[in-house]
């Protein structure tokens, strides 16, 4: 099993969600996060004054999938979150040793 964490632009959430549902993913966790990468923030104007917003708002999507689903999930996220501009985000993949569904006690693949 693999855990996929994707940092995306907030306005791309609906596109990514639809792509994951179409790829057969039935659950995900979405968290509002703030950070920066190559963008290094952006300059905003408020009442005639300029200021730099160093940490930009992003969303983190987390899903745990079986090993054989990883390529379809990566493609779904990458294609649906892409705008072609700096700041589109990143996808991280980590191994997952085990999963337990609390309600039923099911483990591993049955718990997904």
N, C-alpha and C positions, 0 to 999 in steps of 0.2 A: 504494500500500500504506500501511497505517496500523499503528502500534504502539499497543496499548491497554494501559494500566497501571491496575489497579484495586487500591485499598487497601480491604481488607474485614476483618470480624471473623473470627477463626480458626475459630469453630464453624460458619461459613457456607461453608467451603471445599467440602465435599462437594456441597452444593446448587448452588453456582456451577459446579463441575466438570461435574455432570450436565447443567446448563442449556447449558453450552458444547458438550458432546458432542452434545446434541440439536440444537444449532444448526449442527452440522457441523464444529466446530473439533477438529482432531486432535492438537494439541500446545499446551502452555503451560509457563511457568516460574513456580514458586512460591517466594517468598523470605519468611522471617520478618523482619519489621521492627518498629521501635518508634517511637512518635511521639505527638503530641497535636494536637488541633484545638480546636473549641469546648468539648470535654469538659474540657480543661485538667487532665487527670489525674483520679484518684479517691482517696478516703480509704479506707484499709484498716485493719483491726485485727489485731494480732498480740500474743498474751499480754497483753491488756488495754491495750496502748499503741496510739495512733493514729499513722499516718504516711501521707504522701501519695505515691502512685505517680504521678510526673509523666509518664513515657513509658509509654503503654499498648501491649501487644502487639497487632500486626495482621499480616496477610499481604498481600503484594503479588503479584498475578497479572499476568503479562505474556504477551500474545499478539500476533502480527503477522498481519494479515488483509488480503485484497484490499479495495479501496475499496467494492465493491458488497456486501460482507458486514458492513460496520461497524454499520449500524443493528440488524441482528439480534443481533450480539454485544453491543452496548450494552444493548439491551432484556433479553437473557438475563442479563447480569451484574446490572443494576439491579434486576430483578424478584426474582432468586434471592438477592441479598445483603441485601435490604431487611428491616429489622425495624420501622422507623418511629420509632426512637429516635435521639437524638444519638449520633454515633460509628459510624454505619453505613459511612462511608468516602467515597471519591471515585473517579471514573474520569477518567483523563487520556488524551488522544488526541494522537499525534504523527505527522508524516509520516515515512515510511521511504523512502529513496532507492533502496536496493538490498539484496538478500539473496542470499547464496551458500551452498549446501549443501556443506559441506566434503568429505563422502565422495564425492559424484558430480561436483561442479563445476557443478551446475545453478544457474541464476541466476533471480532475481525470482520470478514467479508459479510457475514450475516447482519452485522450491526450497521453497515453502511446503507 
